[in-house]
Amino acid sequence: MRVAIAGAGTAGCVLAARLSADPGIEVLLLESGPHYRAGAWPPELAHAFRIIKETHDWGFTAQAGASPRGVHVPRGQVVGGSSITNATIALRGLPEHYDDWAEFVPGLDWQAMLPWLRFIETDEQFGGAPYHGDHGPIPINRWPRDQWYPLLEGFAEAALARGHAWVDDHNAPGAVGVGPTPFNMRDGVRQTPADLYLDPALGRDNLTLVTGVRVDRLVLDGMRATGVVVLDEATGERTMHEADHVILCLGTYQSPPVLLRSGVGPADAITPLGIPLVHELPGVGRGMQDHPKISYRFWISTDIPQWPHPWIQVLLTSKAEVNGEERLFQVMPYVGFVDGGHRISEFNVQVADSRGRTGRVDIQSTNPMDQPVLRMGWLEAEGDRDLAEAAGRELMAVARTAPLDAVLDPWPNLDDPDHALRTVETFHHPVATLRMGRDDDPMAVTDGDGRIRGLDGVWCMDASVIPRVPSANTHLAVIALAEKLGAGFLGSTGHPAAAVAPDPD
């Protein structure tokens, strides 16, 4: 059996390793960006302290939801994808937001995902807890409080003075309060699926990694996939690779365009570009969710550590009442940076309990070198803007509480009620553009196993299929879901011997 995996990001690395463990499966992994072995990364990628935007980025811009601004939406263009360029924050989110997944796929809830979340991790502080793992591939660590920078310690003290609870473990079920941020790092070095899953598997004869190519479209024989067409970025030549199964792992922004260029998706997004409509699936590229981020800047009087240094060490999660309902938000303070001779910090609000589903992904042409058309849909859902504004008010209250108030001087207009709308950006967690759903769900693109509805041999197993954005960073959820769907794929194709799964206990 030959499997082509489109995209060597987080999910693609996991799946390539798991599927190629069976010598009866030939795996072809296709990726645009370069491949670096662990320890040989360029300097800007080696540390685990902030989002890397300057290099190895797709350079995508998007319309900012309810605001007409065009904004940069970073995504990693490198083997390992955004796991190589993100800030390595390793949050799960609250159980009730995974339970919401069961509204779309019965049985896919917190209890179904918890064994896989435990399976992938080695939590080096709380691995012995029943809701954590202690022998998985992904290490989870937190900065000890005695190593926090003064600004971040002041933030924690001010939050506690405001009445927020202390939280030792933000990945404990139901954890709400202020405490150390968990990271997938070890000794300040990022730990990713590229080096923890893919690299150990690349010595296998049945696994081939091809870089420097864009996945253009599927090759379809009727409604069955027989391969993929890729474009060589250096030469412009197209090559067809045969496959029995194609698994899309290009991410929320780029998996839908492959289907659209193949004639699969909403007719009104395909036929105006002269692409023959092969299979109408109205949900392709529609219903995207993301976490809106609203930044609050302050001049600070604390020292700025020498670079490289951690930007984030402490996190506040809290709830605000919106339309009679308690909804979750997060605040992440940055230790600070120097700009124009001034010492500045950003405190970022994340609308963690985001409800918006008006984001969408389209294509502007049949050329895979053209960036997708991205409309984010931030703050458009009922209550999302209210939650952002309530979170901003609480952040400003914490900033004006001792001892934090003594070292902060807010920029003008931070109390403007339109601040959220004017400054909203991505917190880098887009999902749901190839959303899972039931058979009777007209906007469902994939089923609960990741199969593209109406096609044979075509799957998606990346963040695109997640039916509702968790109340946290999506990195751990994507790894756990790729493991779960990959094991299901192996079983469904008659290769259960290579499947790995959590201990049923």
Rosetta blueprint (number, residue, H / E / L):
1 M L
2 R E
3 V E
4 A E
5 I E
6 A E
7 G L
8 A L
9 G L
10 T H
11 A H
12 G H
13 C H
14 V H
15 L H
16 A H
17 A H
18 R H
19 L H
20 S H
21 A L
22 D L
23 P L
24 G L
25 I L
26 E E
27 V E
28 L E
29 L E
30 L E
31 E L
32 S L
33 G L
34 P L
35 H L
36 Y L
37 R L
38 A L
39 G L
40 A L
41 W L
42 P L
43 P H
44 E H
45 L H
46 A H
47 H E
48 A L
49 F L
50 R L
51 I L
52 I L
53 K L
54 E L
55 T L
56 H L
57 D E
58 W L
59 G L
60 F L
61 T E
62 A E
63 Q E
64 A L
65 G L
66 A L
67 S L
68 P L
69 R L
70 G E
71 V E
72 H E
73 V L
74 P L
75 R L
76 G E
77 Q L
78 V L
79 V L
80 G L
81 G L
82 S H
83 S H
84 I H
85 T H
86 N L
87 A L
88 T L
89 I E
90 A L
91 L L
92 R L
93 G L
94 L L
95 P H
96 E H
97 H H
98 Y H
99 D H
100 D H
101 W H
102 A H
103 E H
104 F L
105 V L
106 P L
107 G L
108 L L
109 D L
110 W H
111 Q H
112 A H
113 M H
114 L H
115 P H
116 W H
117 L H
118 R H
119 F H
120 I L
121 E E
122 T E
123 D E
124 E L
125 Q L
126 F L
127 G L
128 G L
129 A L
130 P L
131 Y L
132 H L
133 G L
134 D E
135 H L
136 G L
137 P L
138 I E
139 P E
140 I E
141 N E
142 R E
143 W L
144 P L
145 R H
146 D H
147 Q H
148 W L
149 Y L
150 P H
151 L H
152 L H
153 E H
154 G H
155 F H
156 A H
157 E H
158 A H
159 A H
160 L H
161 A H
162 R L
163 G L
164 H L
165 A L
166 W E
167 V L
168 D L
169 D L
170 H L
171 N L
172 A L
173 P L
174 G L
175 A L
176 V L
177 G L
178 V E
179 G E
180 P E
181 T L
182 P E
183 F E
184 N L
185 M E
186 R E
187 D L
188 G L
189 V E
190 R E
191 Q L
192 T L
193 P H
194 A H
195 D H
196 L H
197 Y H
198 L H
199 D H
200 P H
201 A H
202 L L
203 G L
204 R L
205 D L
206 N L
207 L E
208 T E
209 L E
210 V E
211 T L
212 G L
213 V E
214 R E
215 V E
216 D E
217 R E
218 L E
219 V E
220 L E
221 D E
222 G L
223 M L
224 R E
225 A E
226 T E
227 G E
228 V E
229 V E
230 V E
231 L E
232 D E
233 E L
234 A L
235 T L
236 G L
237 E L
238 R E
239 T E
240 M E
241 H E
242 E E
243 A L
244 D L
245 H E
246 V E
247 I E
248 L E
249 C L
250 L L
251 G L
252 T L
253 Y L
254 Q L
255 S H
256 P H
257 P H
258 V H
259 L H
260 L H
261 R H
262 S L
263 G L
264 V E
265 G E
266 P L
267 A H
268 D H
269 A H
270 I H
271 T H
272 P H
273 L H
274 G L
275 I L
276 P L
277 L L
278 V L
279 H E
280 E E
281 L L
282 P L
283 G L
284 V L
285 G L
286 R E
287 G E
288 M E
289 Q E
290 D L
291 H L
292 P E
293 K E
294 I E
295 S E
296 Y E
297 R E
298 F E
299 W E
300 I E
301 S L
302 T L
303 D L
304 I L
305 P L
306 Q L
307 W L
308 P L
309 H L
310 P L
311 W L
312 I L
313 Q L
314 V E
315 L E
316 L E
317 T E
318 S E
319 K E
320 A E
321 E E
322 V E
323 N L
324 G L
325 E E
326 E E
327 R E
328 L E
329 F E
330 Q E
331 V E
332 M E
333 P E
334 Y L
335 V L
336 G L
337 F E
338 V E
339 D E
340 G L
341 G L
342 H E
343 R E
344 I E
345 S E
346 E E
347 F E
348 N E
349 V E
350 Q E
351 V L
352 A L
353 D L
354 S L
355 R L
356 G L
357 R L
358 T L
359 G E
360 R E
361 V E
362 D E
363 I L
364 Q L
365 S L
366 T L
367 N L
368 P L
369 M L
370 D L
371 Q L
372 P L
373 V E
374 L E
375 R E
376 M L
377 G L
378 W L
379 L L
380 E L
381 A L
382 E L
383 G L
384 D H
385 R H
386 D H
387 L H
388 A H
389 E H
390 A H
391 A H
392 G H
393 R H
394 E H
395 L H
396 M H
397 A H
398 V H
399 A H
400 R L
401 T L
402 A L
403 P L
404 L H
405 D H
406 A H
407 V H
408 L E
409 D E
410 P E
411 W L
412 P L
413 N L
414 L L
415 D L
416 D L
417 P L
418 D L
419 H H
420 A H
421 L H
422 R H
423 T H
424 V L
425 E E
426 T E
427 F L
428 H L
429 H L
430 P L
431 V E
432 A L
433 T L
434 L L
435 R L
436 M E
437 G L
438 R L
439 D L
440 D L
441 D L
442 P L
443 M L
444 A L
445 V L
446 T E
447 D L
448 G L
449 D L
450 G L
451 R E
452 I E
453 R L
454 G L
455 L L
456 D E
457 G L
458 V E
459 W E
460 C E
461 M L
462 D L
463 A H
464 S H
465 V H
466 I L
467 P L
468 R L
469 V L
470 P L
471 S L
472 A L
473 N L
474 T L
475 H H
476 L H
477 A H
478 V H
479 I H
480 A H
481 L H
482 A H
483 E H
484 K H
485 L H
486 G H
487 A H
488 G H
489 F H
490 L H
491 G H
492 S H
493 T L
494 G L
495 H L
496 P H
497 A H
498 A H
499 A L
500 V L
501 A L
502 P L
503 D L
504 P L
505 D L
